[in-house]
Amino acid sequence: MFNRFILIATFVPLAIILIALAVANRELVAFTLDPFNPGNPKLTLTLPLFIFLFLALAIGMIVGSLATWVKQGRYRKLARQRGVEAENLRQAVSRAPAVSQSQAPGSAQGAALPKPTA
């Protein structure tokens, strides 16, 4: 319930601001990719300003997400390795013969298993 409140409290004002920004910036602007000949119609795109603002926001979010994903790659790799190690240990435990205390006097329960590494 609290998460939903935070979500609504964040996105409703953000949506209001973005709608106001779009309404206020409806003028057509020229975006050119040729700095030496700005009037070149082949490399100039004329759209409302708010579209360029939203595109810049979307591109920034995508680039930021990719940078975060790349930076966290080592943690995903470590989680995969530990998952494989845990699965191997589960299989080793299920294949190991059950040792009762009557068969191995003086041994503690679970002494046949390797100790986990930290």
Secondary structure as UniProt FT lines:
FT   HELIX           2..24
FT   STRAND          28..32
FT   TURN            38..39
FT   HELIX           41..43
FT   STRAND          44..48
FT   HELIX           49..71
FT   HELIX           73..95
FT   TURN            101..103
FT   TURN            105..106
FT   TURN            109..112
//
